[in-house]
Amino acid sequence: MTTLENFERMLAQGRDGALLRYSLGAEYLKADNPCNAVLHLREAVRQDPNHSASWKLLGRALNESSDLEGALAAWRQGIAVAEARGDIQAVKEMTVFARRVEKRLAEG
């Protein structure tokens, strides 16, 4: 059984939580399935809106799903969360990602 299958089984058994949803999102990204990743990562940030890593991964999943505006919004929210928590590295990373998307959006 794969890691993804194990996580899905845990969810089916009712062991839902922000960390499980984050882990599912990460596994779906590894499996090149950003659409399913987005679903789980949106739920992760709903359950724990202060988890900056979930915001960062949600932005990535949205970006890989070609939702540039959604990715930008997720990263901006993630930057605010990371700043409030003092997570300097996450702020730096998401700022770089957000600037790249802003540039792509400006180019049309």
N, CA and C atoms as an extended XYZ file, in Angstrom:
324
Properties=species:S:1:pos:R:3:atomname:S:1:resname:S:1:resid:I:1 pbc="F F F"
N         0.843       -1.181        0.000 N   MET     1
C         0.000        0.000        0.000 CA  MET     1
C         0.890        1.246        0.000 C   MET     1
N         0.556        2.193       -0.847 N   THR     2
C         1.358        3.409       -0.953 CA  THR     2
C         1.048        4.363        0.210 C   THR     2
N         1.895        5.337        0.367 N   THR     3
C         1.672        6.362        1.385 CA  THR     3
C         0.354        7.083        1.131 C   THR     3
N         0.107        7.404       -0.123 N   LEU     4
C        -1.143        8.077       -0.479 CA  LEU     4
C        -2.346        7.213       -0.098 C   LEU     4
N        -2.278        5.933       -0.399 N   GLU     5
C        -3.376        5.025       -0.045 CA  GLU     5
C        -3.568        4.945        1.464 C   GLU     5
N        -2.465        4.931        2.205 N   ASN     6
C        -2.560        4.908        3.668 CA  ASN     6
C        -3.243        6.161        4.198 C   ASN     6
N        -2.863        7.313        3.653 N   PHE     7
C        -3.484        8.558        4.093 CA  PHE     7
C        -4.964        8.589        3.741 C   PHE     7
N        -5.306        8.139        2.547 N   GLU     8
C        -6.717        8.090        2.139 CA  GLU     8
C        -7.510        7.143        3.047 C   GLU     8
N        -6.911        6.037        3.418 N   ARG     9
C        -7.566        5.087        4.327 CA  ARG     9
C        -7.810        5.731        5.692 C   ARG     9
N        -6.815        6.475        6.186 N   MET    10
C        -6.973        7.168        7.468 CA  MET    10
C        -8.132        8.164        7.405 C   MET    10
N        -8.212        8.894        6.300 N   LEU    11
C        -9.289        9.857        6.134 CA  LEU    11
C       -10.643        9.146        6.103 C   LEU    11
N       -10.710        8.041        5.382 N   ALA    12
C       -11.950        7.282        5.281 CA  ALA    12
C       -12.383        6.727        6.645 C   ALA    12
N       -11.412        6.481        7.508 N   GLN    13
C       -11.709        5.968        8.846 CA  GLN    13
C       -12.117        7.079        9.810 C   GLN    13
N       -12.151        8.325        9.313 N   GLY    14
C       -12.600        9.428       10.137 CA  GLY    14
C       -11.504       10.150       10.901 C   GLY    14
N       -10.267        9.884       10.585 N   ARG    15
C        -9.156       10.529       11.294 CA  ARG    15
C        -8.738       11.818       10.571 C   ARG    15
N        -9.706       12.671       10.332 N   ASP    16
C        -9.459       13.917        9.608 CA  ASP    16
C        -8.725       14.918       10.496 C   ASP    16
N        -7.898       15.726        9.874 N   GLY    17
C        -7.188       16.770       10.589 CA  GLY    17
C        -6.334       17.559        9.622 C   GLY    17
N        -5.900       18.726       10.058 N   ALA    18
C        -5.124       19.610        9.191 CA  ALA    18
C        -3.828       18.952        8.725 C   ALA    18
N        -3.152       18.254        9.619 N   LEU    19
C        -1.889       17.616        9.237 CA  LEU    19
C        -2.119       16.495        8.221 C   LEU    19
N        -3.181       15.718        8.406 N   LEU    20
C        -3.489       14.661        7.437 CA  LEU    20
C        -3.825       15.278        6.084 C   LEU    20
N        -4.597       16.355        6.081 N   ARG    21
C        -4.951       17.008        4.814 CA  ARG    21
C        -3.718       17.604        4.145 C   ARG    21
N        -2.814       18.180        4.936 N   TYR    22
C        -1.553       18.691        4.387 CA  TYR    22
C        -0.758       17.541        3.757 C   TYR    22
N        -0.680       16.432        4.458 N   SER    23
C         0.063       15.271        3.964 CA  SER    23
C        -0.564       14.711        2.688 C   SER    23
N        -1.886       14.656        2.643 N   LEU    24
C        -2.567       14.212        1.423 CA  LEU    24
C        -2.264       15.159        0.268 C   LEU    24
N        -2.307       16.450        0.524 N   GLY    25
C        -1.990       17.423       -0.517 CA  GLY    25
C        -0.585       17.237       -1.049 C   GLY    25
N         0.356       17.029       -0.141 N   ALA    26
C         1.746       16.819       -0.552 CA  ALA    26
C         1.887       15.558       -1.393 C   ALA    26
N         1.217       14.502       -0.994 N   GLU    27
C         1.299       13.238       -1.743 CA  GLU    27
C         0.644       13.363       -3.115 C   GLU    27
N        -0.467       14.068       -3.196 N   TYR    28
C        -1.102       14.254       -4.500 CA  TYR    28
C        -0.224       15.106       -5.416 C   TYR    28
N         0.495       16.067       -4.861 N   LEU    29
C         1.441       16.829       -5.688 CA  LEU    29
C         2.554       15.920       -6.195 C   LEU    29
N         3.056       15.045       -5.340 N   LYS    30
C         4.098       14.093       -5.760 CA  LYS    30
C         3.578       13.191       -6.875 C   LYS    30
N         2.287       12.877       -6.825 N   ALA    31
C         1.659       11.995       -7.822 CA  ALA    31
C         1.222       12.768       -9.062 C   ALA    31
N         1.617       14.033       -9.158 N   ASP    32
C         1.275       14.902      -10.292 CA  ASP    32
C        -0.238       15.040      -10.451 C   ASP    32
N        -0.903       15.249       -9.322 N   ASN    33
C        -2.348       15.449       -9.308 CA  ASN    33
C        -2.661       16.708       -8.495 C   ASN    33
N        -2.339       17.883       -9.062 N   PRO    34
C        -2.520       19.112       -8.289 CA  PRO    34
C        -3.976       19.439       -7.967 C   PRO    34
N        -4.915       18.978       -8.783 N   CYS    35
C        -6.328       19.277       -8.506 CA  CYS    35
C        -6.787       18.634       -7.202 C   CYS    35
N        -6.432       17.372       -6.993 N   ASN    36
C        -6.767       16.718       -5.727 CA  ASN    36
C        -5.969       17.329       -4.581 C   ASN    36
N        -4.747       17.736       -4.856 N   ALA    37
C        -3.942       18.395       -3.823 CA  ALA    37
C        -4.636       19.663       -3.346 C   ALA    37
N        -5.165       20.440       -4.282 N   VAL    38
C        -5.854       21.687       -3.925 CA  VAL    38
C        -7.009       21.405       -2.975 C   VAL    38
N        -7.797       20.375       -3.259 N   LEU    39
C        -8.954       20.059       -2.407 CA  LEU    39
C        -8.522       19.807       -0.962 C   LEU    39
N        -7.484       19.014       -0.791 N   HIS    40
C        -7.036       18.667        0.565 CA  HIS    40
C        -6.328       19.841        1.241 C   HIS    40
N        -5.573       20.608        0.479 N   LEU    41
C        -4.865       21.735        1.076 CA  LEU    41
C        -5.815       22.867        1.449 C   LEU    41
N        -6.880       23.056        0.684 N   ARG    42
C        -7.896       24.045        1.074 CA  ARG    42
C        -8.522       23.636        2.413 C   ARG    42
N        -8.756       22.354        2.564 N   GLU    43
C        -9.318       21.867        3.829 CA  GLU    43
C        -8.297       22.003        4.961 C   GLU    43
N        -7.026       21.786        4.665 N   ALA    44
C        -5.981       21.942        5.686 CA  ALA    44
C        -5.956       23.369        6.222 C   ALA    44
N        -5.996       24.366        5.332 N   VAL    45
C        -5.956       25.754        5.799 CA  VAL    45
C        -7.279       26.177        6.427 C   VAL    45
N        -8.368       25.518        6.058 N   ARG    46
C        -9.638       25.797        6.725 CA  ARG    46
C        -9.561       25.307        8.173 C   ARG    46
N        -9.000       24.117        8.354 N   GLN    47
C        -8.902       23.542        9.690 CA  GLN    47
C        -7.837       24.221       10.550 C   GLN    47
N        -6.747       24.656        9.929 N   ASP    48
C        -5.685       25.347       10.658 CA  ASP    48
C        -5.169       26.504        9.811 C   ASP    48
N        -5.837       27.653        9.899 N   PRO    49
C        -5.448       28.787        9.062 CA  PRO    49
C        -4.083       29.384        9.428 C   PRO    49
N        -3.472       28.937       10.501 N   ASN    50
C        -2.166       29.453       10.917 CA  ASN    50
C        -1.004       28.542       10.544 C   ASN    50
N        -1.250       27.557        9.696 N   HIS    51
C        -0.188       26.629        9.278 CA  HIS    51
C         0.400       27.127        7.963 C   HIS    51
N         1.505       27.855        8.065 N   SER    52
C         2.082       28.506        6.884 CA  SER    52
C         2.516       27.502        5.820 C   SER    52
N         2.956       26.313        6.222 N   ALA    53
C         3.375       25.313        5.233 CA  ALA    53
C         2.203       24.873        4.357 C   ALA    53
N         1.016       24.824        4.925 N   SER    54
C        -0.166       24.469        4.134 CA  SER    54
C        -0.479       25.555        3.117 C   SER    54
N        -0.342       26.808        3.511 N   TRP    55
C        -0.565       27.907        2.569 CA  TRP    55
C         0.448       27.853        1.434 C   TRP    55
N         1.697       27.578        1.793 N   LYS    56
C         2.753       27.513        0.772 CA  LYS    56
C         2.454       26.400       -0.233 C   LYS    56
N         2.081       25.234        0.266 N   LEU    57
C         1.790       24.106       -0.624 CA  LEU    57
C         0.509       24.331       -1.416 C   LEU    57
N        -0.477       24.984       -0.799 N   LEU    58
C        -1.705       25.309       -1.524 CA  LEU    58
C        -1.386       26.221       -2.702 C   LEU    58
N        -0.543       27.219       -2.480 N   GLY    59
C        -0.135       28.095       -3.576 CA  GLY    59
C         0.525       27.314       -4.689 C   GLY    59
N         1.389       26.384       -4.324 N   ARG    60
C         2.062       25.558       -5.336 CA  ARG    60
C         1.057       24.722       -6.118 C   ARG    60
N         0.121       24.095       -5.403 N   ALA    61
C        -0.880       23.251       -6.071 CA  ALA    61
C        -1.747       24.081       -7.019 C   ALA    61
N        -2.149       25.260       -6.582 N   LEU    62
C        -2.947       26.135       -7.447 CA  LEU    62
C        -2.139       26.582       -8.656 C   LEU    62
N        -0.884       26.907       -8.442 N   ASN    63
C         0.001       27.293       -9.545 CA  ASN    63
C         0.120       26.154      -10.553 C   ASN    63
N         0.311       24.942      -10.056 N   GLU    64
C         0.428       23.780      -10.947 CA  GLU    64
C        -0.888       23.437      -11.620 C   GLU    64
N        -1.993       23.932      -11.055 N   SER    65
C        -3.318       23.745      -11.664 CA  SER    65
C        -3.663       24.879      -12.626 C   SER    65
N        -2.686       25.763      -12.856 N   SER    66
C        -2.847       26.931      -13.736 CA  SER    66
C        -3.805       27.974      -13.193 C   SER    66
N        -4.020       27.988      -11.890 N   ASP    67
C        -4.821       29.029      -11.249 CA  ASP    67
C        -3.849       30.030      -10.620 C   ASP    67
N        -3.305       30.910      -11.466 N   LEU    68
C        -2.285       31.843      -11.016 CA  LEU    68
C        -2.821       32.826       -9.979 C   LEU    68
N        -4.017       33.334      -10.199 N   GLU    69
C        -4.585       34.277       -9.242 CA  GLU    69
C        -4.865       33.609       -7.901 C   GLU    69
N        -5.337       32.378       -7.950 N   GLY    70
C        -5.553       31.623       -6.714 CA  GLY    70
C        -4.244       31.354       -5.989 C   GLY    70
N        -3.215       31.014       -6.753 N   ALA    71
C        -1.895       30.768       -6.154 CA  ALA    71
C        -1.381       32.026       -5.484 C   ALA    71
N        -1.512       33.148       -6.159 N   LEU    72
C        -1.052       34.418       -5.611 CA  LEU    72
C        -1.796       34.750       -4.315 C   LEU    72
N        -3.098       34.553       -4.314 N   ALA    73
C        -3.898       34.824       -3.114 CA  ALA    73
C        -3.474       33.917       -1.963 C   ALA    73
N        -3.233       32.635       -2.255 N   ALA    74
C        -2.804       31.698       -1.209 CA  ALA    74
C        -1.451       32.105       -0.645 C   ALA    74
N        -0.520       32.449       -1.518 N   TRP    75
C         0.796       32.843       -1.035 CA  TRP    75
C         0.740       34.145       -0.250 C   TRP    75
N        -0.075       35.086       -0.667 N   ARG    76
C        -0.208       36.337        0.097 CA  ARG    76
C        -0.755       36.060        1.498 C   ARG    76
N        -1.758       35.190        1.571 N   GLN    77
C        -2.297       34.824        2.882 CA  GLN    77
C        -1.232       34.087        3.693 C   GLN    77
N        -0.509       33.196        3.025 N   GLY    78
C         0.553       32.458        3.703 CA  GLY    78
C         1.657       33.359        4.216 C   GLY    78
N         1.979       34.400        3.454 N   ILE    79
C         2.998       35.361        3.891 CA  ILE    79
C         2.521       36.064        5.164 C   ILE    79
N         1.270       36.482        5.189 N   ALA    80
C         0.720       37.146        6.374 CA  ALA    80
C         0.767       36.223        7.591 C   ALA    80
N         0.402       34.968        7.391 N   VAL    81
C         0.422       33.992        8.479 CA  VAL    81
C         1.859       33.766        8.957 C   VAL    81
N         2.767       33.569        8.011 N   ALA    82
C         4.162       33.310        8.364 CA  ALA    82
C         4.792       34.501        9.076 C   ALA    82
N         4.474       35.704        8.619 N   GLU    83
C         5.002       36.907        9.285 CA  GLU    83
C         4.517       36.973       10.729 C   GLU    83
N         3.232       36.701       10.939 N   ALA    84
C         2.659       36.748       12.283 CA  ALA    84
C         3.297       35.706       13.205 C   ALA    84
N         3.726       34.597       12.631 N   ARG    85
C         4.328       33.516       13.415 CA  ARG    85
C         5.849       33.631       13.513 C   ARG    85
N         6.421       34.571       12.780 N   GLY    86
C         7.872       34.721       12.795 CA  GLY    86
C         8.600       33.692       11.965 C   GLY    86
N         7.916       33.105       11.017 N   ASP    87
C         8.496       32.072       10.146 CA  ASP    87
C         9.160       32.757        8.950 C   ASP    87
N        10.354       33.272        9.169 N   ILE    88
C        11.065       34.103        8.191 CA  ILE    88
C        11.331       33.351        6.887 C   ILE    88
N        11.753       32.096        6.973 N   GLN    89
C        12.074       31.326        5.771 CA  GLN    89
C        10.846       31.154        4.883 C   GLN    89
N         9.711       30.834        5.491 N   ALA    90
C         8.475       30.672        4.713 CA  ALA    90
C         8.080       31.986        4.056 C   ALA    90
N         8.273       33.096        4.761 N   VAL    91
C         7.973       34.414        4.185 CA  VAL    91
C         8.830       34.633        2.951 C   VAL    91
N        10.113       34.363        3.058 N   LYS    92
C        11.031       34.560        1.929 CA  LYS    92
C        10.629       33.705        0.733 C   LYS    92
N        10.366       32.422        0.982 N   GLU    93
C        10.020       31.516       -0.114 CA  GLU    93
C         8.733       31.939       -0.805 C   GLU    93
N         7.689       32.202       -0.020 N   MET    94
C         6.409       32.555       -0.630 CA  MET    94
C         6.466       33.914       -1.320 C   MET    94
N         7.301       34.811       -0.827 N   THR    95
C         7.469       36.107       -1.482 CA  THR    95
C         8.079       35.925       -2.865 C   THR    95
N         9.065       35.060       -2.975 N   VAL    96
C         9.675       34.773       -4.276 CA  VAL    96
C         8.647       34.162       -5.222 C   VAL    96
N         7.889       33.175       -4.738 N   PHE    97
C         6.874       32.532       -5.575 CA  PHE    97
C         5.823       33.549       -6.024 C   PHE    97
N         5.378       34.394       -5.093 N   ALA    98
C         4.346       35.386       -5.405 CA  ALA    98
C         4.852       36.375       -6.457 C   ALA    98
N         6.085       36.802       -6.335 N   ARG    99
C         6.631       37.746       -7.321 CA  ARG    99
C         6.698       37.126       -8.710 C   ARG    99
N         7.049       35.866       -8.777 N   ARG   100
C         7.085       35.186      -10.087 CA  ARG   100
C         5.700       35.167      -10.719 C   ARG   100
N         4.690       34.866       -9.921 N   VAL   101
C         3.327       34.824      -10.447 CA  VAL   101
C         2.859       36.224      -10.823 C   VAL   101
N         3.163       37.212      -10.011 N   GLU   102
C         2.799       38.592      -10.337 CA  GLU   102
C         3.395       38.996      -11.693 C   GLU   102
N         4.636       38.602      -11.911 N   LYS   103
C         5.300       38.906      -13.179 CA  LYS   103
C         4.588       38.214      -14.337 C   LYS   103
N         4.239       36.938      -14.147 N   ARG   104
C         3.544       36.214      -15.215 CA  ARG   104
C         2.171       36.819      -15.503 C   ARG   104
N         1.468       37.228      -14.456 N   LEU   105
C         0.163       37.847      -14.656 CA  LEU   105
C         0.291       39.195      -15.367 C   LEU   105
N         1.320       39.944      -15.038 N   ALA   106
C         1.522       41.246      -15.662 CA  ALA   106
C         1.869       41.112      -17.144 C   ALA   106
N         2.554       40.015      -17.494 N   GLU   107
C         2.934       39.778      -18.880 CA  GLU   107
C         1.734       39.315      -19.724 C   GLU   107
N         0.690       38.888      -19.046 N   GLY   108
C        -0.514       38.495      -19.771 CA  GLY   108
C        -0.463       37.090      -20.135 C   GLY   108
